[in-house]
């Protein structure tokens, strides 16, 4: 199987296994599904925790109004649940469920985030659309446990779970293209027509939407390595400047600088011997 390393960004990448005999069109469609599912799951990283802590999202007209939690009269008009937790941002109602139950949502989201993290690339774990769909269904089930009546359609978590959210990094399977080594892989050909017939090949590819052109090439070294190299070079320059300004010749009195040290050692005479 050919191992495709899809690297959209440094923090958003995944592995995918495919046969070299598979058509590029079929591979693109499957990669786009995995990419869009990954984007949906990553969008739940913060929103899922906010849902567990502060309850569902407010209606758009309610979120625009000032939060009057400190107003006793308003508090009397709107009875609060036993697990009310005010949202500092004012976007959520604050009507959270039991913290012990809401931990189910947090755990489901954390497991899904771990599944799509770039650590899976390091551990050489390929992703499939079925794996990510199961992770989203697990999150959906945890939400139903905490909120049996369901979430409103405008809640970001509900939109991410159902798939109605419009995310900027999502791609269209009909117009997306694969780029490898500065070349666009033609969708009407097989993968092996571009990379060869060796099934034990690993290639780094990138998905691009129609009209975006060739993606920029990655730098030969990452940012952290580049920073470390600059720091080492700067230390070397400072050291050379210090040595150039050093005119101290006290080292000539050292034992290792004595030109007769070898002769004294071979004759058995100590270097520090003195005759009165």
Secondary structure, 3 states (H helix, E strand, C coil): CEEEEEEEECCEEEEEEECCCCEHHHHHHHHHHHHHHHHHHHHHHHHHHHHHHHCCECCHHHHCCCCCCCCHHHHHHCCCCCCECCCCCCCECCECCCHHHHHHHHHHHHHHHHHHCCHHHHCCCCCCHHHHHHHHHHHHHHHHHHCCCCCCCCCHHHHHHHCCCCCCCCCCCCCCEEEECCEECCCCCECHHHHCCCCCCEEEEEEECCCCCCCCCCCCCCHHHHHHHHHHHHHHHHHHHHHHHCCCCHHHHCHHHCCCHHHHHHHCCCCCCCCC
